[in-house]
Amino acid sequence: MYYLIQSNIYSDPEHHKVFDVLDDLNLPYETIEVDASTEAITVQSGRKDVFIYGSVKLARLAKANKDWIPGSFYGGNHTFEIYSAYYQQHLLNYETTIFKFAEQPAWLPGEEKFIKPYRDAKVFTGRVFTAIKWNDFVQQSLLQPKTPMLNGDTLVQASKPQELIKEARLWIVGGTVVAGVYYRFHGDVPFESEVSRDGIEFAEGMIQLFTVADAFVMDIGLTPAGWKIVEINCINSAGFYNLNVRTLFRALEAYF
């Protein structure tokens, strides 16, 4: 394939790895910078077998190039409202209340809620809020929005906070888990270098229930009740953490 890679990515300290891997594997690519003024993207090459990797904005803009294959997987089945119908109770936050960002949800005295975006997980980072912290976050975000995608009408979802023991990100290509890394351990849980087999098997079972796209990312978390899906992410804009990036791109080349 031909790769279009965003060069000005600073939120992921591991992003630079992609350039070394593409060079080592002798895979053709070009770079692109995307900023607030970018409204469309093109590639210098006339090839159509294009795969893009970078920010959410790059993934979103790439969808306009419908003749690129595979291009970008942004949108589609990646939204909670679609995949939750299949994964149901296997989701960490399946029982959820949905409301607009500017609306005030009901709070019990001393209550905490886990709140995150409903459709686009990258609009803001989901986390646990108290009523005071949520109201402050909403007011600040509406006064000084960091993205035009976050406004008073943006849908968000709130659920009861769940206890997590450890969390992992898995890359799925062609219905197969091709790579995985832990990205967070909670409390005094001992470090593991490789995602446990039971975590992989859980994800494989979820893929049998529903495959979001030909390539996507699944974040899973171990709870006292077993493994749950934390969220689904678009592979074109998912951070690497400490992934062996070579393994991922070999899998992409083999499948596409």
Summary of the structure (lengths in Angstrom):
residues: 256
radius of gyration: 18.8
end to end distance: 7.5
largest distance: 60.0
contacts: 742
relative contact order: 0.17
helix: 27%
strand: 27%
